Amino acid sequence: MPRILIIDDDESICHVLSRTVKRMGCEVASVGTLEAGVSMALSRSFDVVFLDVKLPDGNGLSILGELTSMPTQPAVIIVTGMGDPAGAELAIKNGAWDYIEKSYSIEQISLTLKRALDYRRARSKESGGALCTVLSRDSIIGESPALMRALETVAQFAGEDSNVLITGETGTGKELFAHAIHRNSRRSAGPFVTVDCATLPESIVQSILFGHRKGAFTGAEKDQLGLILQANNGTLFLDEIGELSPTVQKNFLRVLQERIVRSLGAREERSVDFRLVAATNRNLDGMAEAGSFRPDLLYRLRSAHIHLPPLRERAGDIRLLTGHFLDAMCKRMNAEIKTCSTDFMETLEAYDWPGNVRELIHTLEHAFTAARRDQYLFPQHLPASIRAKVASARIAVSTTPAQEFHDSADETLAELDAMPPLQEFRDSVLARAESRYLQGLITATRGNIKEVIRLSGLSQSRLYALLKKYGITTR
C-alpha cells in the first residue's frame, strides 16, 4: 500500500487530501509544520509527499532537497494557495515532481498523484525494486542532494544512446561526469575521445575533427584520422562546445544527423557510430537567441541535460572532498595523514568557492605545502586571499542586536526607539550560542548523529530541526 505524507497547516486541505488519498487505496499521514514533516519522513518511508509552501515555521521549499534525498526518494508535489511562476520553476529544478495550486479540482490532484505513483512503480520494476541505479562514479565525491540529483540523471540516461549536454560553472566536474556516462554505458569498452573546443586552432579545426588525406592542404604529408572517426563505437566528448565557430557548427550538425564524415581531400564518406556528450559553462540558449549558436544543433545536443551544481550549493560535500583530496595528496607524497582543525574546516565551509571543486583542490595543495611537516592543518595554512574574504563576509553579517544597541546609544535620543526589546536580544544571543554549540558537536563527533544525540540530550527530531534552522550540515 503506497504511503503518502501531507505537510500542510490548513486542516481543511489536509482533510480533503486525506480523503482523496484514502479513496485511491493509499495510507496517509499529515502534519502541520516543517519540523514535524522532516521528523515524520525520517521515521517512516513515504512514496509521495504533498508539501505546502507557506508553513508556520518556514518555507516548504527549504526542505525540498532534504525530502527528495531520503533513502526512498519520495516524489514531492508542491501545493500552494497562490501560484508563483518563479517558485514553480525553482521547485521543479530542485527535484519537485509537480507544482500545483490548491484551487485545482480533486480530479486534477488525483491524476497528479496517480502519475507520480505509476512512475515510481515503473522505476522500481525496472531496477528490480531499487529506486536508484548503482553507478560507477569514481572521483565524483559527495552526497549532497544537489549532487545526487545530477547523478540520478546520469543513472537515467547512461544506458541509452542519446546525446547528453552537461552544463555548469567552471570547475564543477563536467569532464568527470562525461567519463561517468561513458563508463556506465554500453560503449564503455570503446574509446572515450575528448575534444577541447576552446583550444582548437581555427585554421585547422576541420582537419582535427574530420581528418584529412595526404596532400589535402599545404603541410598534409600523410593521412590523418579525425577525432570524430577515432571515437567510432565509443563516446565523443566535446568540452566547451560553445566555442565552436558557426562553420564548424554547421558541418558537425550534418555529422550528427547523417552519422557520416568526409575527411578533407577525401572523395568518399565514411560512416561513424559514436555517442555524443557535450559540455559548456556558457548560456547556449542566450547564444542561440543572439545568433552565435545554431538552435538546431542545440536541440540535438540536449536530448538529455545534466546541470552540475556549484560547490556553494553542495552543503556537506566540502568535508568529503577535503578528506578525499588530502588523503590522495598524502599517499602521492608518501606523507603522514594530516588532520584538519575545526577552524580550518569552518573556513573552508564559509568560503563561496567561485572556482568550485577545481579551486578547492588548488587551495588544499597550497595548504598541504604550507603545512610541510605539521600534522594539523589550520586556517593560517590557507591562502591569505581566502581567509580575507571569509573574514570580510563574517564581519558583513555579524551585526548583532547588542552592536545595534551600542550604535544607537551614540545617536540622538530620538533614535533610541531602534534599541531591541530585551526578549529579542536574549533570543538572538541564545540562537548564536545554540548554533556554535551544535557546530562544535558535529565537528567533534565527525558528524556521528547518534553520538551528538547522546551528548546533547536532544531527541532525533529536535536535533534535525535545529540543524535545519541554523543551516548546519553533518558531513
Stockholm file with secondary structure:
# STOCKHOLM 1.0

chainA/1-475         MPRILIIDDDESICHVLSRTVKRMGCEVASVGTLEAGVSMALSRSFDVVFLDVKLPDGNGLSILGELTSMPTQPAVIIVTGMGDPAGAELAIKNGAWDYIEKSYSIEQISLTLKRALDYRRARSKESGGALCTVLSRDSIIGESPALMRALETVAQFAGEDSNVLITGETGTGKELFAHAIHRNSRRSAGPFVTVDCATLPESIVQSILFGHRKGAFTGAEKDQLGLILQANNGTLFLDEIGELSPTVQKNFLRVLQERIVRSLGAREERSVDFRLVAATNRNLDGMAEAGSFRPDLLYRLRSAHIHLPPLRERAGDIRLLTGHFLDAMCKRMNAEIKTCSTDFMETLEAYDWPGNVRELIHTLEHAFTAARRDQYLFPQHLPASIRAKVASARIAVSTTPAQEFHDSADETLAELDAMPPLQEFRDSVLARAESRYLQGLITATRGNIKEVIRLSGLSQSRLYALLKKYGITTR
#=GR chainA/1-475 SS CCEEEEECSCHHHHHHHHHHHHHTTCEEEEESSHHHHHHHHHHSCCSEEEEESEETTEEGGGGHHHHHTSTTCCEEEEEESSCCHHHHHHHHHTTCSEEEETTSCHHHHHHHHHHHHHHHHHHHHHTTTCSSCCCCCTTCCCCCHHHHHHHHHHHHHTTSCCCEEEECCTTSCHHHHHHHHHHTSTTTTSCEEEEEGGGCCTTTHHHHHHEECTTSSTTCCSCEECHHHHTTTEEEEEETGGGSCHHHHHHHHHHHHHCEECCBTCSSCEECCEEEEEEESSCHHHHHHHTSSCHHHHHHHTTEEEECCCGGGCTTHHHHHHHHHHHHHHHHTTCCCCEECHHHHHHHHHSCCTTHHHHHHHHHHHHHHHHTTCSEECGGGSCHHHHHHHHHHHHHTCCCHHHHHHHHHTSCGGGGGGSCCHHHHHHHHHHHHHHHHHHHHHHHTTTCHHHHHHHHCCCHHHHHHHHHHHTCCCC
#=GC SS_cons         CCEEEEECSCHHHHHHHHHHHHHTTCEEEEESSHHHHHHHHHHSCCSEEEEESEETTEEGGGGHHHHHTSTTCCEEEEEESSCCHHHHHHHHHTTCSEEEETTSCHHHHHHHHHHHHHHHHHHHHHTTTCSSCCCCCTTCCCCCHHHHHHHHHHHHHTTSCCCEEEECCTTSCHHHHHHHHHHTSTTTTSCEEEEEGGGCCTTTHHHHHHEECTTSSTTCCSCEECHHHHTTTEEEEEETGGGSCHHHHHHHHHHHHHCEECCBTCSSCEECCEEEEEEESSCHHHHHHHTSSCHHHHHHHTTEEEECCCGGGCTTHHHHHHHHHHHHHHHHTTCCCCEECHHHHHHHHHSCCTTHHHHHHHHHHHHHHHHTTCSEECGGGSCHHHHHHHHHHHHHTCCCHHHHHHHHHTSCGGGGGGSCCHHHHHHHHHHHHHHHHHHHHHHHTTTCHHHHHHHHCCCHHHHHHHHHHHTCCCC
//
